[in-house]
Amino acid sequence: MRPPTTSAATSKKTALAEALQISLVGEIQNLLGAEAIEDLDFEALETALRTRSLQIAARALEQRFNRDTSDAASGALHPCSCGQMARYVDRRSKCFQTVLGDLTLERAYYHCPECQSGFCPRDRALGLDGALSPGVVRMIGVVGAAVSFEEGSGLLKELAGLHVGAKQVERTAESLGAEVAEDERSHVDPVPASEIAPTLYLGLDGTGIPVRPKELEGRAGKQEDGSAKTREVKLCTIWSAESRDEEGVPIRDPGSVTYSAAIESAAAPDSGAERSEFAERVLREATRRGFDRAQRRAILGDCAIWIWNTAGELFPSATQIADRYHVKGRLCVIAKAIYGPADPQAIQWGKLRRDELDVENIDAIIQALTEHSQSCEEARKGIDYFQNNRHRMRYVEFHAQGLCTSTGVVEAGCKVAIGERLKQSGMHWTVRGADAIIALRCARLSGRFEDFWERRSARRKVA
């Protein structure tokens, strides 16, 4: 709880507010002039007023900060991060970019003879990163998670009047994303039992993103020469679906979806004593959401081996469901491979197999695939695919239990959380940069960015 505001502090705040109001009113009157309201260019006027208001606020803040020399109150010595004592040198000015505009602040400067580094305690106390204020860093994080760095730079200029180059947006967003990634690993706060839905779904999937050539050295891939062109991002998503549509089919609950992803391996270390990096990620996300404590738990995936290995390792008692959307897509691919993409028979054959899938007639599907197995490799692969996963395709039974069998959440997760930001034309990522932006984007999409920001601010104040 914050201490009660003193009357002296209240008076100072009131005086500052009144002074700002007087200055702003005067500026507004000058800008308005005496011409008729109908003759004013309202857009130009509101833009000018916003710019001028921010300038006045910036000058007031600058003057207030520079009158305060309490950052040198500790005297000639100040603790350095290396553990030794730094010595006071002088007061130094630096221009910072803030949401109000540029501010030139004077701060006490200390130098440590032990580690030969200098610092300003006030910069740390205010959370100033380099030449950027916390508010600007936050804005950069928002645009960096949503659009390309070039677009983000343009949005900051157009919407906030901030001139931040694309490279600065990239560096700041990736640095912030790296903090988010570290925070995700170190903060696993389980949701209260009262907030856990009766049934929770966990979806696992992977999608390739374009990376720089140096990130692909020595890696096998799907290109004709056996080389790789992408690195796979593995995604974990958890949601609930307690609502039902008119036919009784479960509907994803709005706001229930959370994401966690990274370019990580799902293969366990050779020692066998530890989980894989991705398995640890899944376990953290499941712990946060209370997946391990839900009354019913279902895991959906596209039948990749690593998905069911991870599911079986972490949650052996959970119901495993082959995502019906993906399975039907696999049947379409097989149909086109058998008859050709333009042959009407492919459409008819695919529809018959999908209908059989809906009524859980896996034997009929396998029989149809066997008839083409000698002439079509996709059909041969399909036989193993359905044989090995038939226990995950009990869709009639799952539907009777009120379980989701395909909501599009898993497929959409790869598109929304990863594809829309990291798979745009011309993009080629480093693994480090991609993981940072993925972490930043997942935090925002999952509604966790505010909690991260509060922890970040608290850590910096303590430091």
Helices and strands as residue ranges (DSSP letters): H 7-32, G 37-39, H 42-67, G 70-72, E 77-79, E 85-98, E 101-112, E 117-119, H 121-126, H 134-146, H 149-160, H 166-186, G 193-195, E 199-210, G 213-215, E 230-240, E 243-244, E 250-251, E 258-262, H 277-289, G 291-293, E 296-301, H 305-314, E 319-322, H 324-339, H 344-358, H 362-370, H 377-389, G 390-392, H 395-400, H 409-413, I 414-419, H 420-422, H 431-445, H 449-462
